[in-house]
């Protein structure tokens, strides 16, 4: 679907620019952390009660704060220092921030990727049909898209979630499913030293996937894919190779699949990459407002830390860094794809 020239531009732009390399590296790192969260996490992210002896939340390394408690008719201050068992401290529920950061990355990336895939499945066929057939088909389909655009995306998302409720799907964790039983894997007994390691013990057996949020972000995003696909189809359908295919008696469905879509896919890929970042932000916003359906989310963690931002800033700062790093890395990846695949971008403008 991507021409050899476009592939050459991709590699040339990647070699000549630092920003795409940085974005890809950060994104690969976040993907690694999320995929292997059960292995890298130090505690069950849902377990509460990790407080110091005076009831204070542990800070990250190098940080210290004091808590005041009444004792014997006086207010006594107690210092709270970091604990080596909690790499990034604990939150106000006594949960390990590092472990929740890893599992929150899973939810954000799952929603971002699944939301884009579903939006593609809805928007691209609509755009192809509207652009290819035109007339009343175009009017009906694109006016429906215009109606969706008339509503602010976050308000529309809240309204749809209110109607659907927070439907969360519990998906078996693949690592737990494959390696959770340390006695045997696939019926084959493991060596004793591996049985003793038990590196996945105590980790959640399922991944909470906010199905309602995925559906909502797809419903508020498909319009952009439809508009891009329609625009590309309008410019392609009168090309000589499409006219030739039509003259040979090929069906419209075949023409759309074999000739129109492959030549319209490049800007759709670029848009899909950028929309992943948009959906991650939307999911974080919905989680912050309490509409995600799961507490293992970066947006939810920021909401939990907003009231203690001055005293314990790490609670909100750690997931905030995760959101910023994910969105910036995805945007850098999208810029790289746009610069390399868009023929209208001059060579002097490529790279950074």
URDA-V871174 format. One record per residue. N is the residue number from 0. SS is DSSP state (2 for helix, 1 for strand, 0 for the rest). OMEGA is omega in degrees with one decimal (NA if undefined). NEAR is the number of other C-alpha atoms within 10 Angstrom. Layout:
# URDA-V871174
n:N ss:SS omega:OMEGA near:NEAR
n:N ss:SS omega:OMEGA near:NEAR
This chain:
# URDA-V871174
n:0 ss:0 omega:178.4 near:11
n:1 ss:0 omega:-175.4 near:12
n:2 ss:0 omega:178.3 near:12
n:3 ss:2 omega:178.9 near:9
n:4 ss:2 omega:178.9 near:10
n:5 ss:2 omega:177.8 near:16
n:6 ss:2 omega:177.7 near:13
n:7 ss:2 omega:177.5 near:13
n:8 ss:2 omega:178.3 near:21
n:9 ss:2 omega:-178.2 near:17
n:10 ss:2 omega:179.6 near:11
n:11 ss:2 omega:179.4 near:14
n:12 ss:2 omega:179.1 near:22
n:13 ss:2 omega:179.9 near:20
n:14 ss:2 omega:-172.5 near:12
n:15 ss:2 omega:-174.7 near:13
n:16 ss:0 omega:179.8 near:14
n:17 ss:2 omega:-173.5 near:12
n:18 ss:2 omega:176.5 near:17
n:19 ss:2 omega:178.1 near:24
n:20 ss:2 omega:178.9 near:18
n:21 ss:2 omega:-179.6 near:15
n:22 ss:2 omega:180.0 near:23
n:23 ss:2 omega:-179.3 near:17
n:24 ss:2 omega:179.6 near:13
n:25 ss:2 omega:-178.7 near:17
n:26 ss:2 omega:176.8 near:20
n:27 ss:2 omega:177.7 near:14
n:28 ss:2 omega:179.2 near:13
n:29 ss:2 omega:176.5 near:19
n:30 ss:2 omega:179.1 near:17
n:31 ss:2 omega:-179.9 near:15
n:32 ss:2 omega:-177.5 near:19
n:33 ss:2 omega:-178.7 near:23
n:34 ss:2 omega:-176.4 near:19
n:35 ss:0 omega:179.5 near:15
n:36 ss:2 omega:179.7 near:22
n:37 ss:2 omega:180.0 near:27
n:38 ss:2 omega:-174.7 near:15
n:39 ss:2 omega:-178.6 near:16
n:40 ss:0 omega:-179.6 near:22
n:41 ss:0 omega:-179.3 near:19
n:42 ss:0 omega:171.4 near:22
n:43 ss:0 omega:-175.7 near:18
n:44 ss:0 omega:179.6 near:23
n:45 ss:0 omega:-177.9 near:16
n:46 ss:0 omega:-179.8 near:15
n:47 ss:0 omega:172.1 near:15
n:48 ss:0 omega:176.7 near:14
n:49 ss:0 omega:177.9 near:20
n:50 ss:1 omega:175.4 near:20
n:51 ss:0 omega:-173.3 near:15
n:52 ss:0 omega:178.5 near:9
n:53 ss:0 omega:177.4 near:12
n:54 ss:0 omega:-179.7 near:15
n:55 ss:0 omega:176.5 near:21
n:56 ss:1 omega:-179.6 near:27
n:57 ss:0 omega:174.9 near:30
n:58 ss:0 omega:174.0 near:24
n:59 ss:0 omega:178.5 near:21
n:60 ss:0 omega:178.6 near:14
n:61 ss:0 omega:-179.6 near:7
n:62 ss:0 omega:179.3 near:13
n:63 ss:1 omega:176.3 near:14
n:64 ss:1 omega:-178.6 near:16
n:65 ss:1 omega:173.1 near:13
n:66 ss:1 omega:-178.9 near:15
n:67 ss:1 omega:-179.8 near:13
n:68 ss:1 omega:175.8 near:14
n:69 ss:1 omega:-179.7 near:9
n:70 ss:1 omega:179.7 near:9
n:71 ss:0 omega:179.5 near:7
n:72 ss:0 omega:179.2 near:7
n:73 ss:1 omega:175.6 near:9
n:74 ss:1 omega:-176.7 near:11
n:75 ss:1 omega:178.7 near:12
n:76 ss:1 omega:178.1 near:13
n:77 ss:1 omega:176.2 near:15
n:78 ss:1 omega:175.9 near:11
n:79 ss:1 omega:-179.3 near:20
n:80 ss:1 omega:-174.9 near:19
n:81 ss:0 omega:179.7 near:20
n:82 ss:0 omega:-175.9 near:17
n:83 ss:0 omega:178.3 near:11
n:84 ss:0 omega:-176.8 near:12
n:85 ss:0 omega:-170.2 near:20
n:86 ss:0 omega:-179.7 near:17
n:87 ss:0 omega:177.7 near:21
n:88 ss:0 omega:178.2 near:28
n:89 ss:1 omega:-179.9 near:29
n:90 ss:0 omega:-174.5 near:28
n:91 ss:0 omega:172.9 near:21
n:92 ss:0 omega:-179.1 near:14
n:93 ss:0 omega:178.1 near:19
n:94 ss:0 omega:-177.0 near:23
n:95 ss:1 omega:-175.1 near:30
n:96 ss:2 omega:-179.8 near:28
n:97 ss:2 omega:-179.5 near:24
n:98 ss:2 omega:178.8 near:25
n:99 ss:2 omega:175.4 near:28
n:100 ss:2 omega:-179.7 near:26
n:101 ss:2 omega:-178.4 near:27
n:102 ss:2 omega:174.7 near:27
n:103 ss:2 omega:175.8 near:27
n:104 ss:2 omega:177.8 near:26
n:105 ss:2 omega:-176.0 near:26
n:106 ss:2 omega:-178.1 near:24
n:107 ss:2 omega:-178.9 near:29
n:108 ss:2 omega:178.0 near:21
n:109 ss:2 omega:179.5 near:19
n:110 ss:2 omega:-179.1 near:26
n:111 ss:2 omega:-177.3 near:26
n:112 ss:2 omega:-179.0 near:19
n:113 ss:2 omega:178.5 near:19
n:114 ss:2 omega:178.4 near:29
n:115 ss:2 omega:179.5 near:28
n:116 ss:2 omega:179.7 near:17
n:117 ss:2 omega:177.5 near:17
n:118 ss:2 omega:175.5 near:26
n:119 ss:2 omega:-178.1 near:24
n:120 ss:2 omega:179.1 near:15
n:121 ss:2 omega:-169.4 near:18
n:122 ss:2 omega:-176.3 near:24
n:123 ss:2 omega:176.7 near:24
n:124 ss:2 omega:178.5 near:17
n:125 ss:2 omega:179.9 near:23
n:126 ss:2 omega:179.0 near:27
n:127 ss:2 omega:-179.7 near:28
n:128 ss:2 omega:-178.7 near:20
n:129 ss:2 omega:-178.5 near:25
n:130 ss:2 omega:-175.4 near:27
n:131 ss:2 omega:-175.6 near:24
n:132 ss:2 omega:179.1 near:14
n:133 ss:0 omega:175.7 near:15
n:134 ss:2 omega:-176.4 near:10
n:135 ss:2 omega:177.8 near:10
n:136 ss:2 omega:178.1 near:15
n:137 ss:2 omega:-178.6 near:19
n:138 ss:2 omega:-176.8 near:13
n:139 ss:2 omega:-176.0 near:12
n:140 ss:2 omega:-175.4 near:17
n:141 ss:2 omega:174.0 near:20
n:142 ss:2 omega:173.5 near:12
n:143 ss:2 omega:176.6 near:12
n:144 ss:2 omega:179.0 near:20
n:145 ss:2 omega:177.2 near:12
n:146 ss:2 omega:178.2 near:10
n:147 ss:2 omega:-179.5 near:17
n:148 ss:2 omega:-177.9 near:15
n:149 ss:0 omega:-178.7 near:9
n:150 ss:0 omega:172.7 near:12
n:151 ss:0 omega:-171.9 near:10
n:152 ss:2 omega:-177.6 near:17
n:153 ss:2 omega:178.1 near:16
n:154 ss:2 omega:178.3 near:10
n:155 ss:2 omega:178.5 near:18
n:156 ss:2 omega:178.7 near:24
n:157 ss:2 omega:179.9 near:17
n:158 ss:2 omega:-179.7 near:13
n:159 ss:2 omega:178.4 near:18
n:160 ss:2 omega:177.1 near:20
n:161 ss:2 omega:178.7 near:12
n:162 ss:2 omega:-176.9 near:10
n:163 ss:2 omega:-170.7 near:13
n:164 ss:0 omega:-176.2 near:15
n:165 ss:0 omega:179.5 near:17
n:166 ss:0 omega:-179.9 near:19
n:167 ss:1 omega:-179.1 near:17
n:168 ss:1 omega:177.6 near:15
n:169 ss:1 omega:-178.3 near:13
n:170 ss:1 omega:178.3 near:11
n:171 ss:1 omega:177.1 near:13
n:172 ss:0 omega:-176.0 near:17
n:173 ss:2 omega:-179.9 near:15
n:174 ss:2 omega:177.5 near:16
n:175 ss:2 omega:-178.5 near:18
n:176 ss:2 omega:-177.6 near:12
n:177 ss:2 omega:-170.0 near:12
n:178 ss:2 omega:-176.7 near:15
n:179 ss:0 omega:177.1 near:20
n:180 ss:0 omega:-175.6 near:15
n:181 ss:0 omega:176.9 near:20
n:182 ss:0 omega:-177.2 near:16
n:183 ss:1 omega:174.7 near:15
n:184 ss:1 omega:-178.6 near:13
n:185 ss:0 omega:178.7 near:8
n:186 ss:0 omega:-179.1 near:7
n:187 ss:1 omega:-179.7 near:8
n:188 ss:1 omega:-179.3 near:11
n:189 ss:0 omega:175.2 near:13
n:190 ss:0 omega:-174.6 near:11
n:191 ss:2 omega:-176.7 near:10
n:192 ss:2 omega:176.6 near:8
n:193 ss:2 omega:178.6 near:12
n:194 ss:2 omega:-178.1 near:14
n:195 ss:2 omega:-179.6 near:10
n:196 ss:2 omega:176.4 near:10
n:197 ss:0 omega:-169.8 near:14
n:198 ss:0 omega:179.8 near:17
n:199 ss:0 omega:-176.6 near:22
n:200 ss:0 omega:175.2 near:16
n:201 ss:0 omega:-179.5 near:14
n:202 ss:0 omega:-179.6 near:21
n:203 ss:0 omega:-177.2 near:18
n:204 ss:0 omega:-178.3 near:18
n:205 ss:1 omega:175.4 near:15
n:206 ss:1 omega:178.5 near:19
n:207 ss:1 omega:-179.4 near:22
n:208 ss:1 omega:-179.8 near:22
n:209 ss:1 omega:-176.1 near:23
n:210 ss:2 omega:-179.5 near:18
n:211 ss:2 omega:-179.7 near:24
n:212 ss:2 omega:178.2 near:30
n:213 ss:2 omega:178.7 near:25
n:214 ss:2 omega:-177.5 near:22
n:215 ss:2 omega:-178.3 near:24
n:216 ss:2 omega:176.0 near:28
n:217 ss:2 omega:-178.5 near:25
n:218 ss:2 omega:179.0 near:20
n:219 ss:0 omega:-177.0 near:22
n:220 ss:0 omega:-173.1 near:25
n:221 ss:2 omega:-176.8 near:25
n:222 ss:2 omega:-177.0 near:25
n:223 ss:2 omega:176.2 near:21
n:224 ss:2 omega:178.9 near:27
n:225 ss:2 omega:-178.7 near:28
n:226 ss:2 omega:178.7 near:22
n:227 ss:2 omega:-180.0 near:20
n:228 ss:2 omega:178.7 near:28
n:229 ss:2 omega:-179.5 near:26
n:230 ss:2 omega:178.6 near:17
n:231 ss:2 omega:-179.3 near:23
n:232 ss:2 omega:178.6 near:23
n:233 ss:2 omega:-179.4 near:18
n:234 ss:2 omega:-176.3 near:13
n:235 ss:2 omega:-168.4 near:20
n:236 ss:0 omega:178.7 near:19
n:237 ss:0 omega:177.5 near:12
n:238 ss:0 omega:-174.9 near:12
n:239 ss:2 omega:-176.7 near:10
n:240 ss:2 omega:176.1 near:14
n:241 ss:2 omega:177.4 near:19
n:242 ss:2 omega:178.5 near:13
n:243 ss:2 omega:178.8 near:12
n:244 ss:2 omega:179.2 near:16
n:245 ss:2 omega:-179.5 near:14
n:246 ss:2 omega:176.9 near:9
n:247 ss:0 omega:174.8 near:9
n:248 ss:0 omega:177.5 near:9
n:249 ss:0 omega:-179.6 near:12
n:250 ss:0 omega:-178.9 near:11
n:251 ss:2 omega:-179.8 near:16
n:252 ss:2 omega:179.3 near:11
n:253 ss:2 omega:178.5 near:12
n:254 ss:2 omega:179.1 near:19
n:255 ss:2 omega:-175.9 near:19
n:256 ss:2 omega:-171.9 near:13
n:257 ss:2 omega:-172.8 near:14
n:258 ss:2 omega:-174.8 near:18
n:259 ss:2 omega:-175.7 near:25
n:260 ss:2 omega:-179.8 near:20
n:261 ss:2 omega:-179.5 near:13
n:262 ss:2 omega:178.0 near:17
n:263 ss:2 omega:-169.1 near:22
n:264 ss:2 omega:-174.1 near:17
n:265 ss:2 omega:178.5 near:20
n:266 ss:2 omega:177.6 near:18
n:267 ss:2 omega:177.3 near:20
n:268 ss:2 omega:179.2 near:17
n:269 ss:2 omega:179.8 near:20
n:270 ss:2 omega:-179.7 near:20
n:271 ss:2 omega:179.2 near:23
n:272 ss:2 omega:-178.7 near:22
n:273 ss:2 omega:-177.9 near:22
n:274 ss:2 omega:174.4 near:26
n:275 ss:2 omega:178.0 near:26
n:276 ss:2 omega:178.8 near:25
n:277 ss:2 omega:-178.3 near:19
n:278 ss:2 omega:176.0 near:27
n:279 ss:2 omega:176.9 near:28
n:280 ss:2 omega:178.9 near:20
n:281 ss:2 omega:178.6 near:22
n:282 ss:2 omega:178.2 near:31
n:283 ss:2 omega:178.1 near:27
n:284 ss:2 omega:178.9 near:19
n:285 ss:2 omega:177.5 near:21
n:286 ss:2 omega:178.2 near:23
n:287 ss:2 omega:179.7 near:19
n:288 ss:0 omega:177.6 near:13
n:289 ss:0 omega:-176.5 near:15
n:290 ss:0 omega:-176.7 near:23
n:291 ss:0 omega:-176.5 near:28
n:292 ss:0 omega:176.8 near:22
n:293 ss:0 omega:177.5 near:19
n:294 ss:0 omega:178.2 near:20
n:295 ss:0 omega:-177.0 near:25
n:296 ss:0 omega:179.1 near:27
n:297 ss:2 omega:179.2 near:33
n:298 ss:2 omega:177.7 near:27
n:299 ss:2 omega:179.4 near:25
n:300 ss:2 omega:177.5 near:25
n:301 ss:2 omega:178.5 near:23
n:302 ss:2 omega:179.4 near:17
n:303 ss:2 omega:-176.8 near:18
n:304 ss:2 omega:-175.5 near:21
n:305 ss:2 omega:-177.7 near:14
n:306 ss:2 omega:-179.1 near:14
n:307 ss:2 omega:-174.5 near:14
n:308 ss:0 omega:-178.7 near:14
n:309 ss:0 omega:-176.2 near:9
n:310 ss:0 omega:-176.1 near:13
n:311 ss:0 omega:-172.7 near:23
n:312 ss:0 omega:-175.6 near:16
n:313 ss:2 omega:-177.6 near:22
n:314 ss:2 omega:179.4 near:30
n:315 ss:2 omega:-175.1 near:23
n:316 ss:2 omega:-176.7 near:17
n:317 ss:2 omega:176.1 near:20
n:318 ss:2 omega:176.9 near:26
n:319 ss:2 omega:176.4 near:18
n:320 ss:2 omega:178.1 near:13
n:321 ss:2 omega:179.3 near:18
n:322 ss:2 omega:-178.8 near:21
n:323 ss:2 omega:-178.7 near:14
n:324 ss:2 omega:-179.8 near:16
n:325 ss:2 omega:-176.5 near:26
n:326 ss:2 omega:-179.2 near:22
n:327 ss:2 omega:-179.0 near:18
n:328 ss:2 omega:178.3 near:24
n:329 ss:2 omega:177.9 near:24
n:330 ss:2 omega:176.0 near:21
n:331 ss:2 omega:176.7 near:21
n:332 ss:2 omega:178.4 near:22
n:333 ss:2 omega:177.0 near:23
n:334 ss:2 omega:177.9 near:21
n:335 ss:2 omega:179.6 near:26
n:336 ss:2 omega:179.4 near:24
n:337 ss:2 omega:-179.0 near:22
n:338 ss:2 omega:-175.8 near:20
n:339 ss:2 omega:-172.7 near:25
n:340 ss:2 omega:-179.1 near:23
n:341 ss:0 omega:-179.1 near:15
n:342 ss:0 omega:-178.5 near:11
n:343 ss:0 omega:179.0 near:9
n:344 ss:0 omega:-179.4 near:12
n:345 ss:0 omega:-177.6 near:10
n:346 ss:2 omega:-178.9 near:12
n:347 ss:2 omega:179.6 near:7
n:348 ss:2 omega:-176.9 near:8
n:349 ss:0 omega:175.7 near:18
n:350 ss:0 omega:-178.8 near:18
n:351 ss:0 omega:NA near:11
